Amino acid sequence: MSERSSYVEGTPNWVELQTPNQPAAKDFYSSLFGWSYEDRPMLEDAIYSLATLRGARVAGIAPQPVGTSPADTPALWNTFLAVDDVDASAAAVEPAGGDLVLPAFDVGDTGRMALITDPTGAEVGLWQARTHIGATLVNETGTLAWNELVTDDPERALDFYRSVVGLGSTTMPIPDSDDYTVLQVGGDGVGGCVRPPRPEVPNHWHVYFAVEDTDATVARAVDRGGALMADPFELRTVGRMAVLSDPQDAVFSVIAPEPEP
């Protein structure tokens, strides 16, 4: 399903870039994915940029919190999970072994959110929708395609998300590769879980954007100041993907999905 009007609890429903150079980041992703922007005022005279594609909301780009530095708060892509009652979900975080980074609060009339870390240190947002459900277009070129929990303790992390937001999991075989853990809501795959590719990679939620041509997108990203973090590679039955960083060092992946048979 590409167009969305709602999300079941536990489903990744929004991604948001936190960046020290919002104008440069907007230019970079616009050139990469064809995004336009709706700018909305925030506190402290800041601006929140809603990225849109063909009029649909696909992601957010926000400045770093006032008073922080890039060294303290690096550029990164945040994932949000849909919840029915953010206060109830937030209350379940600490008993399940996680930490409450930002207690639940209202974001105008758009929704209510909290920011948490799981027991392995991966940070994620919880979003209770009001007027803003999250991304209204996904799984198309230039939009969010997949969210992946990267953690060095999958069993502990998966127990946590099962307890807090009802995320289930299953193992999926991939030809010529290791088995893959798929995160599920109601039996549907909504994300994945993998171990870090290298010891220095912190536990986090990773984002993938769909593209038509992975190699062409990589070349365009590098030409516009981004960097290639992992060479393009192919996974049978999945697609061709690559890991990139933007000019402010926020890491993300792109994937050209394998066509449906």
C-alpha positions in Angstrom: 0.0 0.0 0.0 1.5 3.3 -1.1 -1.1 5.9 0.1 -1.7 5.8 3.8 -4.5 7.3 5.9 -3.7 5.6 9.2 -1.2 3.3 10.9 -1.7 0.3 13.2 0.2 0.5 16.5 3.8 -0.5 16.3 4.2 0.4 12.6 6.9 2.9 11.6 4.9 5.9 10.5 7.3 8.8 10.2 11.0 9.7 9.8 12.6 13.0 10.7 16.0 14.4 10.0 17.6 16.4 12.7 20.3 18.5 11.1 22.7 21.4 11.9 22.2 22.9 8.4 18.5 22.7 7.5 18.7 24.7 4.3 21.6 22.6 2.9 19.8 19.4 3.9 16.6 20.5 2.2 18.5 21.2 -1.0 20.3 17.9 -0.9 17.2 15.7 -0.4 15.2 17.7 -2.9 17.9 17.1 -5.5 18.0 13.4 -4.6 14.3 12.5 -4.2 12.4 15.4 -5.7 11.0 16.7 -2.5 9.2 20.0 -2.0 8.7 21.5 1.5 5.9 23.0 3.6 7.7 25.1 6.3 5.9 25.4 9.7 6.9 27.6 12.6 8.3 26.0 15.8 9.3 27.4 19.1 12.4 29.6 19.4 11.8 31.0 15.9 12.7 27.7 14.4 11.2 26.2 11.3 10.0 22.6 10.8 10.0 21.5 7.1 7.5 18.9 6.0 8.9 17.2 3.0 6.3 16.4 0.3 6.2 14.5 -2.9 3.2 15.1 -5.3 1.5 16.9 -2.4 1.8 14.0 0.1 3.8 14.2 3.3 6.8 11.9 3.2 9.3 13.0 5.9 10.3 15.9 8.2 13.5 18.0 8.4 14.1 19.8 11.6 16.9 22.0 13.0 19.0 20.8 16.0 17.6 21.8 19.4 18.6 25.3 20.4 21.7 25.4 22.5 23.2 22.2 21.1 26.2 21.7 18.9 26.8 19.1 16.1 29.3 17.4 18.4 26.7 16.9 21.1 23.8 16.2 18.8 25.0 14.8 15.4 22.8 14.8 12.3 20.6 11.7 12.1 17.4 10.3 10.8 14.9 9.5 13.6 12.2 6.8 13.2 8.7 7.1 14.8 6.4 4.3 15.7 2.6 4.7 15.7 0.9 4.2 19.0 -2.8 4.4 20.1 -2.0 6.0 23.5 1.4 7.5 23.8 1.1 8.1 27.6 0.3 4.4 28.1 3.1 3.3 25.8 5.6 5.7 27.5 4.6 4.3 30.9 5.5 0.8 29.7 9.0 1.8 28.6 11.0 1.8 31.9 9.4 -1.4 33.3 10.4 -3.1 30.0 14.0 -2.0 30.4 14.1 1.2 28.3 14.6 4.8 29.1 12.2 7.7 28.6 14.2 10.5 27.0 11.3 13.0 26.5 8.0 12.3 28.3 4.8 12.5 26.3 3.9 16.0 25.1 1.5 17.6 22.6 2.8 18.9 19.3 0.1 21.4 18.7 -3.0 19.7 17.2 -0.9 17.4 15.0 -0.3 14.7 17.6 1.3 13.7 20.9 4.8 12.2 21.1 7.4 10.8 23.3 11.1 10.0 22.7 12.6 6.8 24.2 15.5 4.5 24.0 15.2 0.7 24.0 17.3 -1.4 26.4 20.1 -1.6 23.8 20.3 2.2 23.4 18.5 2.6 20.1 16.5 5.8 20.1 13.0 5.9 18.6 9.9 8.2 18.8 6.4 7.2 19.7 3.6 9.1 17.8 -0.1 9.3 18.7 -1.7 10.8 15.6 -4.3 13.6 15.6 -4.2 15.7 12.4 -0.8 14.3 11.3 -0.8 10.5 10.9 2.7 10.4 9.6 3.8 9.7 6.0 0.8 9.7 3.7 2.9 8.2 0.8 5.3 5.3 1.2 7.0 2.5 -0.8 7.2 4.6 -3.9 10.3 6.2 -5.5 11.4 9.1 -3.3 9.6 7.9 -0.2 10.2 5.8 2.9 10.6 2.2 1.9 11.8 0.4 5.1 12.9 0.9 8.7 15.5 -1.4 10.3 16.4 -1.8 14.0 20.2 -2.2 14.2 21.1 -3.7 17.5 23.8 -5.9 19.0 21.2 -7.6 21.3 18.2 -8.5 19.0 16.5 -10.8 21.5 16.5 -8.2 24.3 15.4 -5.4 21.9 12.6 -7.5 20.3 11.2 -8.4 23.7 11.1 -4.7 24.6 9.2 -3.6 21.4 6.8 -6.6 21.8 6.0 -5.4 25.3 5.7 -1.7 24.6 4.1 -1.4 21.1 3.1 -5.0 20.2 5.8 -5.5 17.5 6.2 -9.2 16.7 8.9 -10.8 14.6 9.6 -13.7 12.3 12.6 -15.1 10.4 12.7 -14.9 6.6 15.2 -16.8 4.5 17.0 -14.7 1.8 18.7 -16.6 -1.1 22.5 -16.5 -0.8 22.4 -14.6 2.4 21.8 -15.0 6.2 18.2 -15.3 7.4 16.6 -11.9 8.1 14.4 -10.9 11.1 11.3 -9.2 10.0 9.3 -7.0 12.4 5.6 -7.7 12.2 2.3 -6.0 13.1 -0.7 -8.3 12.7 1.3 -10.7 10.6 2.4 -8.0 8.1 6.1 -7.1 7.7 6.7 -3.5 8.8 10.4 -3.4 9.3 13.5 -5.4 10.0 16.2 -6.1 12.6 19.9 -6.8 12.1 23.1 -6.7 14.0 25.5 -3.8 13.4 27.8 -4.4 10.4 30.8 -3.2 12.4 31.5 -2.9 16.2 31.7 0.9 16.0 28.2 1.3 14.5 25.9 2.3 17.4 22.5 0.7 18.0 19.9 2.7 16.1 16.9 2.7 13.8 18.0 2.9 10.2 15.9 4.3 7.3 15.7 3.3 3.6 14.3 5.4 0.8 13.0 3.9 -2.4 14.7 4.9 -5.7 14.5 3.7 -9.3 18.2 3.3 -9.9 20.5 2.8 -6.8 23.8 3.5 -8.7 22.5 6.6 -10.3 21.2 7.9 -6.9 24.6 7.2 -5.3 26.4 9.2 -8.0 24.0 12.1 -7.6 24.4 12.0 -3.8 28.2 12.1 -4.0 28.1 14.8 -6.6 26.0 16.9 -4.2 28.3 16.5 -1.2 27.1 13.2 0.2 29.3 10.2 0.8 29.1 6.5 0.0 29.3 4.5 3.3 28.8 1.0 1.8 29.0 0.1 -1.9 25.9 -0.8 -3.7 25.0 -4.5 -3.4 22.2 -6.8 -4.5 20.0 -9.1 -2.4 18.0 -11.6 -4.4 14.2 -11.1 -4.0 14.8 -7.8 -2.2 16.6 -5.3 -4.4 19.8 -3.3 -4.9 20.8 -1.0 -2.1 23.5 1.3 -0.8 24.3 3.1 2.4 24.9 6.9 2.1 25.5 9.9 4.3 24.3 13.4 3.5 26.6 16.5 3.6 25.9 16.9 7.4 26.8 13.2 8.0 23.3 11.8 8.6 23.3 8.1 7.5 20.6 6.5 5.4 20.1 3.9 2.8 18.5 3.8 -0.7 17.0 0.8 -2.3 15.7 0.0 -5.8 13.3 -2.8 -4.9 13.2 -5.9 -7.0 10.1 -5.8 -9.2 7.1 -8.0 -8.0 7.0 -11.3 -10.0 
